[in-house]
Amino acid sequence: MSATLHVCTTCRAGEPVVDGQPVPGARLHAALLAQGKAAGVRIVSVECLSACSAGCAVSLSAPGAWSYVYGRLTEADAPTILDGAARYGATADGIVPWRDRPEIFRKQSLARIPPLEAAE
């Protein structure tokens, strides 16, 4: 399965905005890109995931699969996020067994969204 990792690049994570400096969400996005690609995962920046009180936030989605939103992430989490995203991308339905999920995906999940049903 091919998965998409959306990264909120406008997340401020409670930090003040400093003119000319990237906000934490943009720094997280850059850290993820710097790590290189995870197998079967496309990294896409988005302007807002509406998780402002729990920033930095990312989401994982794939056609026909459960989607997830995770928050309270930092640049230091980039390798773990990519590991979890690759595990997600290796599933047919988006459900990674609990014990196989990185700890941040077990403890920092903000939402789990069911797959869209196929049009009849």
N, C-alpha and C positions, 0 to 999 in steps of 0.2 A: 504494500500500500504506500502511496505517496502522501506525506503529511505536510501541513503548513504550520510553522511556528510564527505567530504574529507577535510582534514586540511593540509595546506602547512606547513611542519615542518622545511623548510629551509628559510622561510621569515625572513628577518632581520629588516624590518620596518624602514629602514634608520639608524639603530643603528650599531655601530662598533662591530665586532666580538671580544669577549674577550675569550682568550684561556681557555677551561675548563668550560665555562658558556654556558647554552643553549640559543639559539637565540629566539627572540620573538615568532616565529611560533611554535617552540617546546614547549615554555611555554604556549601558547594558547592551544595546543593539550593536554598538561598535565592538564590544568585547566578544559577543557571540560571533560576529563576522570574522574577527581576528582568530578565533579558535579553528576556523575552517568548517567545512560542511560535515553534517552528520548524515549517515547513510539514509536515503529516502526522505530527507527533510529539506524543505524550502523555507528560508528565513525571509519574512516580509515585515517591513516597518508599517505601523499604523499610527494615526494621530491620537487616538484615545480608545481605551477599552472600558471606560466608565468604572474603573476600579481605583479612583483617585485616593481614597482613604487607605488603600492597601498597595500603593505603588512601591516598587516597580512591578508591572504586571505583564504577563505573556499569556497567550492562548495557544492551544493545539487543536487542530481540526483536520479532518480527512473525509472524503466522500463516503457516506454510508456508515460513519463511525461516530461514537460518542465524542463530544468536544469537551475541553477542560479550560478553565481560567485559573492561573496561579498568580499569587501576589507575594509581597514582602521579599522581593528578590533583589540581588545586588550584582555588580559586575563580577564579584568573586564566585558567584554561582554559575557563571557561563559554562564551564565544562560539565557540571552536573545537569544543567538544563538541556544541553545537547545530548547527553547520555540518555536522559529520560525521553527526549523527543525521538531519538533513534529507536528506543524500545517501543514507544507508542507507534511509530511508523512501521514497525515490524509486525504489528497485529492486524487482523482482518476487521476488527470491530472497535478498535480504540481502547480496549480494556486490557491494561497491563496488570498481571496478577499483583496484588497488594505488596507482597514481599519482594517483588522484583522492581518496584518503583523506587526512585531515589527518595531519600527522606524528605527533601523539600517538596516533592510532589505528593507525599503522604500527608504532610502537616500544613502545607500552605495552599491547599486547593480552595479557591473561592467559589467555583461553580462547576457543575457537571451537567452537560446539556445533551439530551438524547439526539440521536441521528434523525435527520429529516427522512420522512417516509417517501418512497418512490411515488411519483404521480400515477394515479390510476387511469 
